[in-house]
Amino acid sequence: ELHRVLRPGGQVIVSQSNRCFPSKAIAMWLKMNDRQHLELINAYFQYAGGFQPRQAFDITATMPDNSYRDPMFIVKAIKA
């Protein structure tokens, strides 16, 4: 559906954190680590077809003491 509604060069950004409600997530998601989550999202775009190679980014905020809070990642896809 994303591919259908986007113009060529249009972008999709999927944000993902490892925080979830376990009762709402599928079992496969709960067994995966952060990298595997990103690979799964990338695979959805790969199998859909019509997108340029995707990019993944870690956008986790760092605190002044160099600690971090909730991990946050995005996958960016551009329609070919």
C-alpha distance (Angstrom), angle and dihedral (degrees) to the residues before:
residue distance angle dihedral
E1 . . .
L2 3.81 . .
H3 3.78 90.9 .
R4 3.80 91.4 50.5
V5 3.81 96.1 53.2
L6 3.81 99.5 39.2
R7 3.77 122.9 89.4
P8 3.81 117.3 -131.1
G9 3.81 106.1 -76.5
G10 3.81 91.3 23.6
Q11 3.80 115.9 141.3
V12 3.78 133.4 -133.6
I13 3.79 119.1 -164.5
V14 3.79 118.0 -167.3
S15 3.79 114.8 -167.9
Q16 3.77 120.5 -157.3
S17 3.78 135.5 -178.9
N18 3.77 127.8 -178.9
R19 3.80 90.1 -121.8
C20 3.78 114.0 103.2
F21 3.78 145.4 141.1
P22 3.82 102.3 -99.2
S23 3.79 91.4 -151.3
K24 3.84 89.1 59.2
A25 3.82 99.4 44.3
I26 3.78 126.0 83.5
A27 3.81 115.9 -110.4
M28 3.82 92.5 -112.7
W29 3.83 91.5 58.0
L30 3.80 92.0 50.7
K31 3.81 91.2 53.7
M32 3.81 94.0 51.4
N33 3.79 129.2 88.9
D34 3.82 124.6 -136.1
R35 3.80 94.4 -89.1
Q36 3.79 91.6 50.3
H37 3.81 90.0 50.8
L38 3.81 89.4 55.4
E39 3.81 91.4 46.7
L40 3.81 90.3 52.1
I41 3.81 92.3 50.8
N42 3.80 89.2 47.7
A43 3.81 89.9 50.2
Y44 3.80 91.3 55.4
F45 3.81 89.4 57.9
Q46 3.81 91.5 43.3
Y47 3.79 93.2 52.8
A48 3.81 92.7 43.5
G49 3.80 89.6 56.0
G50 3.78 129.4 -157.1
F51 3.81 98.1 82.0
Q52 3.78 130.1 111.0
P53 3.81 116.8 -118.1
R54 3.79 107.2 -62.9
Q55 3.79 127.1 -121.2
A56 3.80 125.9 -145.1
F57 3.79 124.8 -157.3
D58 3.78 134.9 -171.0
I59 3.81 104.6 -137.9
T60 3.80 96.4 172.0
A61 3.79 109.1 150.9
T62 3.78 116.1 -121.4
M63 3.75 121.1 -145.4
P64 3.84 125.3 -132.6
D65 3.82 89.4 -98.6
N66 3.86 89.5 54.3
S67 3.79 92.3 -108.6
Y68 3.78 120.0 124.2
R69 3.76 137.2 -141.8
D70 3.77 127.4 -153.1
P71 3.81 113.9 -3.7
M72 3.80 113.4 -116.3
F73 3.80 128.2 -171.7
I74 3.79 136.1 176.7
V75 3.79 133.7 -159.8
K76 3.80 116.0 -154.0
A77 3.79 120.8 -158.2
I78 3.80 127.3 -178.2
K79 3.78 122.9 -158.4
A80 3.79 111.0 -117.3
